[in-house]
Amino acid sequence: EFRFSSPSELLDALEAHFDTLNNFLGIYFTMTGLHVLHVIGGIVVIFFYWLPGANMWQTDPERFTNRIEIVGLYWHFVDLVWIFLFPVLYLL
């Protein structure tokens, strides 16, 4: 049973418990947060070229194909980063 007479006692107990995890949790949330931002950015660009950007296919197909290749390279790079990030954060 946990009983604390003040919020500061609760915070002190939590800090003592999680003190050794602060560096790991900071790195963990920073890396996964940055990865999520890049995934969201990739999804936005993919949907742009799938819906409104698809009109470029009629006007300049070579440029459109180049853009699709770049989006694919970006998406696979983000995936490759996660392939290395996952073992480092979850398995080590």
Number of C-alpha atoms within 10 A of each C-alpha: 3 4 7 11 7 8 9 10 12 14 12 11 13 11 13 10 10 12 10 10 10 11 10 11 13 10 12 16 11 12 15 15 12 12 17 14 12 16 16 12 12 18 13 12 16 16 12 12 17 12 9 9 14 15 13 15 13 9 10 10 13 12 12 18 13 11 16 17 12 12 17 14 12 15 18 13 12 16 15 11 11 17 11 10 16 12 10 11 15 8 7 6
